[in-house]
Amino acid sequence: MMATVTVRVYLAEDFKQGPVPLSASTYIEALRSLVAEYPVLKSVILTDDLRLKRDYIYLLNGRSVEFLGKEDALLKDGDTLSLFPPIGGG
């Protein structure tokens, strides 16, 4: 079942678009729809085989998808997906 969700991308240099509404059933499906609409993001947030990049931070309603089924996390109407670039330390 498709859910209507909002994707927020926090990649200031690469992507100036505000929250993006779209429909998807799983987290990875939502991101694949996002890159289909905004191809500039494809190599930024997904690997060549359209999987999640390891070093990015992917949240579903403020919680890491690592603990929610990873890229197969199921979506519900009203969910918010957030993408953050790797955080450098030092």
N, C-alpha and C positions, 0 to 999 in steps of 0.2 A: 504494500500500500504506500502510495506517495504521500509525503508530508510536505507542508509548506514551511520552509525554514528561512533564516536569515544568515548570511555569511558575512563576517567582518574580517577584512584582511588588513593587518598592520604591517605593511611593507611600504613605507612612505615614499621611497625613491622610485619604486617600480610600479606602484599602483595607487592612484589618487581617488579611485572610486569609493563612494560611501558604502553602507551596508547593501548587500545584493540579495534580493529575495529570489528563491528558486524552489523547485519541487524535487525531492529525492527520497529514496527509501533508506539508504545507508550513508555513512559519512563519506566514503570514497566515491560513491555515486554523485553526491553533492559537489565534491571537488572536481570530478570529471566534467560535470555540467558547467561549473564555474570556468574551467579552462577552455571549454568549447566556446563559451561566450566571450571570454577575455584571454585569447591565446598568449598574450604577453606573460601570463602567470604560469604557463605550462611547465617550462623548465625551471621555474623558481620554486614551485610548491610540490611538484610531482616528479618521480623518476622517469626515465625513458619508457618504462613499461607501465606507466600510469599508476604507480603505487605511492604511498606517503614517503616523503623524504625523511630520513632518520633524524636529522639534526633540527628540524623545525618543531615548533610547539603547536599541537593541534588540540583545541579544547571544544567540548560540547557542553553548553550551559555552564561554562566556567570550570569544568572538570576535564582532566586529561583523558583523551580517548584511549590511552594505554590501559586504563582500568575499566573501560566501558565496551570492550570488544574490538578495540583498535579501529582499523578502517572499516570493519563490518558493523560498527556500532549502529544500532537502529535509530531512526529519527522519528520524532513526533511533531505534529503541527505546533508551531510556535518556538521550536528549538532555535538556539543561536550557536553557530559554529564560529570559532575564532581561530585565526592563524597568526602565529608570531614567528619572526625570524629567529635563528639561533642567537642565544645570548652569550656574548663574549665575556670572559672574565679576565682577571689579571691584576 
